[in-house]
């Protein structure tokens, strides 16, 4: 059932927040059950697994969300089924082929790329995840195209709940047989979590379509399918190929970075152990905290593609502009306080989490640019919805080249050191976001209401000053946890009051929050 853009976005944001918490819980439980050795084995396989899922899904979840949204706008149900059928056929075939090739060459592959021979069996255990995750991703894209975000949200929650339950049960059961066997159980928790999510998606499709056979039933006759499949495949590939290339570029940069930065630091005069430690602080501690709030904007970007695609297909330029502006407004309202609190509390937060306050100095340099980072995914999704996925790829490629080049040049200079990597990352974030925004301005003449953004900027400055004052004067001698909890809560309350008083947030906005909006809205005035 189709829901409003705002409703779908809020459902995904709420589910994303819960899923993020469950994901952290899964990681903490797992690390305590299998220890550092088991986590080392687990981390050898899992990044490879997710890279392979990126390849086997081939950007089709985004493509099918866009094409189904357009087909639904045209009320062409046959075309909707055709896109689903073709996307399922492509992903199932590709993921099965990759799984079989890796199964045959698993020993050679693991001996070539991994130092631990035990990864061979772990890889074989993980391979069934590829077709399951690929089919599940396509079905999510299908429901997103119909602008029904509930199946996506609930399937993610189900996956994480099953993972946690299985990882506790299997690792405790298998732990007496050794760390390696327990780690196999941990990989199985991913497999069974993905399977549970897929079964829920299929059940949801069955509930909506009345019969499960319709999922894999050929749309139309063989002749009709043959005649119309080629144009449909080209439409899917027109979106999916640039999306895949963007992700591959990001993955290549992700792989290059741990090779590049430590080497550049050594050229700058640091010893190997110092270079490794500094890179660990930058990439393993500061950047994850910077990225933590991005699940909010990622959730927003999921609902953006079909919403913008539908409005563009109907040639409703006013609705296109409205939905993109809504997305940017939601992004800034949610992301602004996150950026401020990350900046103000960078050092105490890193001391609390890592027992290394110096990591906070790195986070403090990254935090102001997090606002640009939060805008990046929704802007990219808007361009993809406007059939400009190739523009997203171009902008991403430019940003990645600039980041890699500047990261090496700056980090290798003694006067910059690890700060060079921070400057390069900030430059990449700002450049890609501005390129996306400029592409929208050039493509559709997009504009923003500067007044609202100025008001939110004022609220950011206000909570920044107040949180700094409270932490340095009122709660200077309290525990870090106590200080962070009270100051953050008070700052968020002040932020909410300021948004309401400046009429950035009002009754009509709160009322659209799923499940609790109507009850909460009675406490807010209209804006």
C-alpha positions in Angstrom: 0.0 0.0 0.0 1.4 3.4 -1.0 2.2 5.8 1.8 3.2 9.4 1.8 6.8 10.4 1.3 7.2 11.8 4.8 5.5 8.8 6.4 7.8 6.4 4.6 10.9 8.4 5.4 10.0 8.5 9.2 9.3 4.7 9.2 12.8 4.1 7.7 14.5 6.5 10.1 12.9 4.9 13.2 13.7 1.4 11.9 17.2 2.5 11.0 17.8 3.8 14.5 16.6 0.6 16.1 18.5 -1.5 13.6 21.7 0.5 14.3 21.4 -0.2 18.0 20.8 -3.9 17.3 23.8 -3.9 15.0 26.0 -2.5 17.7 24.6 -5.1 20.2 25.3 -7.9 17.7 28.9 -6.7 17.3 29.4 -6.3 21.1 27.9 -9.7 21.9 29.9 -11.4 19.1 33.2 -9.9 20.2 32.7 -11.1 23.8 31.7 -14.6 22.7 34.5 -15.3 20.2 37.2 -12.9 21.3 39.8 -11.1 19.2 40.9 -14.2 17.3 37.4 -15.0 16.2 36.6 -11.4 15.4 39.8 -11.3 13.2 38.5 -14.4 11.2 35.0 -12.9 11.0 36.3 -9.5 9.8 38.4 -11.2 7.1 35.2 -12.7 5.5 32.4 -10.2 6.2 33.8 -7.1 4.2 34.4 -9.4 1.2 30.9 -10.8 1.6 29.3 -7.3 1.5 31.5 -6.3 -1.5 30.3 -9.4 -3.4 26.6 -8.5 -2.5 27.3 -5.1 -4.0 28.5 -6.8 -7.2 25.7 -9.4 -7.4 22.8 -6.9 -6.7 24.4 -4.8 -9.5 22.6 -1.6 -8.4 19.2 -3.2 -9.3 17.5 -2.4 -6.0 17.8 1.4 -6.8 17.0 0.8 -10.5 13.8 -1.3 -9.7 12.7 1.3 -7.1 12.8 4.0 -9.8 11.3 2.0 -12.6 8.5 0.5 -10.5 7.6 4.0 -9.2 7.3 5.2 -12.9 5.3 2.1 -13.9 3.0 2.6 -11.0 2.5 6.3 -11.8 1.6 5.1 -15.4 -0.7 2.5 -13.8 1.1 -0.2 -15.9 1.0 -3.2 -13.6 2.2 -5.5 -16.3 5.4 -3.4 -16.7 5.8 -3.4 -12.9 5.8 -7.2 -12.9 8.1 -7.3 -15.9 10.7 -5.2 -14.1 10.4 -7.4 -11.0 10.7 -10.6 -13.0 13.8 -9.4 -14.9 15.5 -8.0 -11.8 15.0 -11.2 -9.9 16.2 -13.2 -12.9 19.4 -11.1 -13.2 20.3 -11.1 -9.5 19.5 -14.7 -9.0 21.5 -15.8 -12.0 24.5 -13.5 -11.2 24.6 -14.3 -7.5 24.3 -18.1 -8.1 27.1 -17.9 -10.7 29.4 -16.0 -8.4 28.6 -18.4 -5.5 29.4 -21.5 -7.7 32.7 -20.0 -9.0 33.8 -19.1 -5.5 32.8 -22.5 -4.2 34.9 -24.2 -6.8 37.9 -21.9 -6.3 37.5 -21.1 -2.6 40.7 -22.8 -1.5 42.8 -21.1 -4.2 41.1 -17.7 -3.5 41.6 -17.8 0.3 45.2 -18.9 0.0 45.9 -16.1 -2.4 44.3 -13.3 -0.5 44.2 -14.3 3.2 47.0 -15.3 5.5 44.8 -17.7 7.6 43.9 -21.0 5.9 40.8 -21.3 8.1 39.0 -18.6 6.0 38.4 -21.4 3.4 35.5 -23.0 5.3 34.2 -19.6 6.5 33.9 -18.4 2.9 32.1 -21.6 1.9 29.7 -21.1 4.8 29.0 -17.5 3.7 28.4 -18.2 0.0 24.7 -19.1 0.3 24.1 -15.6 1.7 24.8 -14.1 -1.8 21.6 -15.3 -3.6 19.5 -14.8 -0.5 20.6 -11.2 0.1 20.4 -10.4 -3.6 16.8 -11.5 -4.0 15.9 -9.8 -0.7 17.4 -6.5 -1.9 15.4 -6.7 -5.2 12.2 -7.3 -3.3 12.9 -4.3 -1.0 13.5 -2.2 -4.1 10.1 -3.4 -5.5 8.3 -2.3 -2.3 10.2 1.0 -2.2 9.1 1.6 -5.8 5.5 1.2 -4.7 6.4 3.7 -1.9 5.6 1.2 0.8 8.6 1.4 3.2 7.2 -0.8 5.9 8.4 -4.1 4.5 12.0 -2.8 4.1 12.0 -1.4 7.6 10.5 -4.5 9.3 12.7 -6.9 7.3 15.8 -5.1 8.5 14.6 -5.4 12.1 13.8 -9.1 11.7 17.3 -9.7 10.3 19.0 -8.1 13.2 16.8 -9.8 15.9 17.4 -13.2 14.3 21.1 -12.5 14.0 21.4 -11.6 17.7 19.4 -14.7 18.8 21.3 -17.0 16.5 24.7 -15.6 17.4 24.1 -16.1 21.1 22.6 -19.6 20.6 25.1 -21.0 18.1 28.3 -19.5 19.5 27.5 -20.6 23.0 26.7 -24.1 21.7 29.7 -24.3 19.5 32.2 -22.5 21.7 33.4 -25.8 23.4 34.5 -27.0 20.0 36.9 -24.1 19.6 37.0 -20.5 18.4 37.0 -21.4 14.7 33.8 -23.5 15.0 32.1 -20.7 17.0 33.1 -18.2 14.3 31.4 -20.5 11.7 28.3 -20.1 13.9 28.7 -16.3 13.8 28.7 -16.4 10.0 25.6 -18.7 10.1 23.9 -15.9 12.1 24.2 -13.6 9.1 22.9 -16.4 6.8 19.9 -17.1 8.9 19.2 -13.4 9.5 19.2 -12.7 5.8 17.0 -15.8 5.2 14.5 -14.6 7.9 14.4 -11.2 6.2 13.8 -12.8 2.8 11.0 -15.0 4.1 9.3 -12.0 5.5 9.6 -10.1 2.2 8.1 -13.1 0.3 5.3 -13.4 2.9 4.6 -9.7 2.4 4.5 -10.1 -1.3 2.2 -13.1 -0.9 -0.1 -11.1 1.4 -0.4 -8.3 -1.2 -0.6 -10.5 -4.3 -2.7 -13.3 -2.9 -0.6 -16.0 -4.4 3.1 -16.7 -4.1 3.4 -18.2 -7.6 2.9 -14.7 -9.0 6.4 -13.7 -7.7 8.2 -15.9 -10.2 5.4 -16.1 -12.8 6.4 -14.9 -16.2 4.6 -11.6 -17.1 2.7 -12.2 -20.3 3.5 -14.7 -23.1 7.0 -15.8 -24.1 6.8 -13.7 -27.2 5.6 -10.6 -25.4 8.3 -11.1 -22.7 11.0 -11.5 -25.4 9.8 -8.4 -27.3 9.6 -6.2 -24.3 12.4 -7.5 -22.1 15.2 -5.9 -24.0 14.0 -2.3 -23.5 13.1 -3.1 -19.9 16.6 -4.5 -19.2 18.2 -1.4 -20.8 16.0 0.8 -18.6 17.2 -1.1 -15.5 20.9 -1.1 -16.6 20.7 2.6 -17.4 20.3 3.2 -13.6 21.9 0.1 -12.1 25.3 0.3 -14.0 26.2 3.8 -12.8 25.0 3.0 -9.2 27.2 -0.1 -9.2 30.2 1.8 -10.6 29.8 4.5 -7.9 29.8 1.8 -5.2 32.8 0.0 -6.8 34.7 3.3 -6.9 33.9 3.8 -3.2 35.0 0.2 -2.4 38.3 0.6 -4.3 39.0 3.8 -2.4 38.1 2.0 0.9 40.6 -0.7 0.0 43.4 1.7 -1.0 43.1 3.9 2.0 44.7 1.6 4.6 47.6 1.0 2.2 48.0 4.7 1.3 47.8 6.6 4.6 50.2 4.5 6.7 52.8 4.6 3.8 52.3 8.4 3.5 52.8 8.8 7.3 56.1 6.8 7.1 57.2 9.2 4.3 56.4 12.0 6.7 58.9 10.6 9.2 56.7 8.4 11.4 57.8 5.0 12.5 55.7 2.0 11.2 54.0 1.4 14.6 53.2 5.1 15.0 51.8 5.3 11.4 49.6 2.2 12.1 48.4 3.6 15.4 47.5 7.0 13.9 45.7 5.4 11.0 43.8 3.2 13.5 42.7 6.4 15.5 41.6 8.1 12.3 39.9 5.2 10.4 38.9 2.9 13.2 37.8 5.4 15.9 37.1 9.0 14.6 35.5 8.2 11.2 33.0 5.6 12.6 31.7 8.2 15.0 31.4 10.7 12.2 29.5 8.1 10.1 27.2 6.9 12.9 24.4 9.5 12.3 24.4 8.8 8.6 21.9 6.0 9.0 19.3 8.7 9.3 20.0 10.3 5.9 20.5 6.8 4.4 17.0 6.0 5.4 15.8 9.2 3.9 17.6 8.5 0.6 15.9 5.1 0.2 12.4 6.8 0.0 13.8 9.6 -2.1 14.4 7.6 -5.3 10.8 6.4 -6.0 9.2 9.6 -4.7 11.2 11.8 -7.0 11.0 9.3 -9.9 7.2 9.3 -9.7 6.9 13.1 -9.6 9.3 13.4 -12.5 7.5 10.8 -14.6 4.2 12.7 -14.0 6.1 15.9 -15.1 5.1 17.5 -11.8 8.1 19.8 -11.4 6.6 21.5 -8.4 6.3 18.1 -6.5 9.9 17.2 -7.6 11.2 20.5 -6.0 9.0 20.1 -3.0 10.2 16.5 -2.2 13.9 17.4 -2.7 13.5 20.4 -0.4 11.6 18.3 2.1 14.5 15.9 2.1 17.1 18.6 2.6 15.0 20.2 5.4 14.6 16.9 7.3 18.3 16.2 6.8 19.4 19.5 8.3 16.9 19.4 11.1 18.1 16.0 12.2 21.8 16.3 11.2 22.5 19.8 12.6 22.4 18.9 16.3 24.4 15.7 15.6 27.2 17.8 14.0 27.2 20.3 16.9 27.3 17.6 19.6 30.1 15.7 17.8 32.1 18.8 17.7 31.5 20.1 21.3 31.8 16.7 23.0 34.5 15.1 20.7 37.1 14.7 23.3 35.0 13.5 26.3 33.1 11.1 23.9 36.3 9.5 22.7 37.7 9.3 26.2 34.5 7.5 27.3 34.3 5.1 24.3 38.0 4.5 23.5 39.9 5.8 26.6 41.8 7.9 24.1 40.9 11.6 24.4 43.4 12.5 21.6 41.1 10.8 19.1 38.6 13.6 19.9 41.1 16.1 18.3 40.7 14.2 15.0 36.9 14.0 15.4 36.7 17.7 16.2 38.2 18.5 12.8 35.8 16.2 11.0 32.6 17.2 12.8 31.8 20.6 11.1 31.9 18.9 7.7 29.4 16.2 8.8 26.6 18.5 7.7 27.8 18.2 4.1 28.1 14.4 4.6 24.5 14.2 5.8 23.2 15.9 2.6 25.2 13.7 0.3 23.0 10.6 0.2 19.6 12.4 -0.2 21.1 14.6 -3.0 22.5 11.5 -4.8 19.1 9.8 -4.4 17.3 12.8 -5.9 19.6 12.7 -9.0 19.1 8.9 -9.3 15.3 9.5 -9.2 15.7 12.1 -11.9 17.4 9.5 -14.1 20.8 11.1 -13.5 22.6 8.2 -11.9 25.5 8.7 -14.3 26.0 12.2 -12.9 26.2 10.7 -9.4 28.9 8.3 -10.6 30.8 11.2 -12.3 30.7 13.3 -9.1 31.7 10.4 -6.9 34.6 9.6 -9.2 35.9 13.2 -9.2 35.6 13.3 -5.4 37.4 10.0 -5.0 40.3 11.0 -7.3 40.7 14.3 -5.4 40.5 12.5 -2.0 43.1 9.9 -2.9 45.5 12.4 -4.4 45.2 15.0 -1.7 45.3 12.3 1.0 48.7 11.1 -0.2 50.2 14.5 -0.9 49.1 16.1 2.3 49.6 13.2 4.7 53.2 12.6 3.4 54.2 16.2 4.4 55.6 16.3 8.0 53.7 19.6 8.8 50.4 17.8 8.2 50.8 14.2 9.0 47.4 12.5 9.9 45.8 15.9 9.6 46.4 15.7 5.9 44.1 12.6 5.8 41.4 14.6 7.6 41.7 17.6 5.3 41.5 15.2 2.3 38.3 13.5 3.7 36.7 16.9 4.5 37.6 18.0 0.9 36.0 14.9 -0.6 32.8 15.2 1.5 32.4 18.9 0.6 33.3 18.6 -3.1 31.0 15.6 -3.8 28.0 17.2 -2.0 28.5 20.6 -3.7 28.8 18.8 -7.1 25.5 16.9 -6.4 23.8 20.2 -5.4 25.2 22.0 -8.5 24.0 19.2 -10.7 20.4 19.6 -9.3 20.6 23.4 -9.8 21.8 23.0 -13.3 19.4 20.2 -14.2 16.1 21.4 -12.7 16.8 24.9 -11.4 16.5 23.7 -7.8 16.6 26.4 -5.1 16.3 26.4 -1.3 14.5 28.7 1.2 17.6 30.4 2.8 15.5 31.8 5.7 14.8 28.4 7.2 18.4 27.2 6.8 19.6 30.4 8.6 17.2 29.7 11.5 18.5 26.2 11.9 22.1 27.6 11.7 21.2 30.0 14.6 19.8 27.1 16.6 23.1 25.2 16.0 25.2 28.1 17.3 22.9 28.4 20.3 23.1 24.8 21.4 26.8 24.8 20.7 27.4 27.7 23.1 25.0 26.3 25.8 26.4 22.8 25.7 30.0 24.1 25.9 29.0 26.4 28.8 27.2 23.6 30.7 30.1 21.1 30.3 32.8 23.6 31.3 31.0 25.2 34.2 28.0 23.2 35.6 29.2 19.7 35.1 32.9 20.1 35.1 33.5 17.7 38.0 30.9 15.0 37.2 31.6 11.7 35.5 31.9 11.8 31.7 28.7 9.7 31.2 26.7 11.9 33.5 28.0 15.1 31.8 27.4 13.8 28.3 23.9 12.5 29.1 22.6 15.7 30.8 24.3 18.2 28.5 23.2 16.4 25.3 19.7 16.0 26.5 19.4 19.6 27.6 20.9 20.8 24.3 18.4 18.7 22.3 15.5 20.1 24.3 16.8 23.7 23.7 17.1 22.9 20.0 13.5 21.6 19.8 12.3 24.7 21.6 14.2 27.0 19.3 12.9 25.2 16.2 9.3 25.5 17.4 9.7 29.2 18.5 11.2 30.1 15.1 8.4 28.2 13.3 10.7 25.7 11.6 8.9 22.9 13.3 5.2 22.8 14.0 2.0 20.7 14.7 1.6 19.7 11.0 5.2 18.3 10.9 5.0 16.3 14.2 1.5 14.9 13.2 3.0 13.1 10.3 5.4 11.0 12.5 4.3 7.4 12.2 2.4 5.8 15.2 2.9 8.6 17.8 2.6 11.8 15.7 -1.0 12.5 16.3 -0.6 12.2 20.1 2.6 14.3 20.2 1.2 17.0 17.9 -1.2 18.3 20.5 1.8 19.7 22.4 3.0 21.8 19.4 1.6 25.0 17.9 1.1 25.4 14.2 4.0 27.0 12.2 
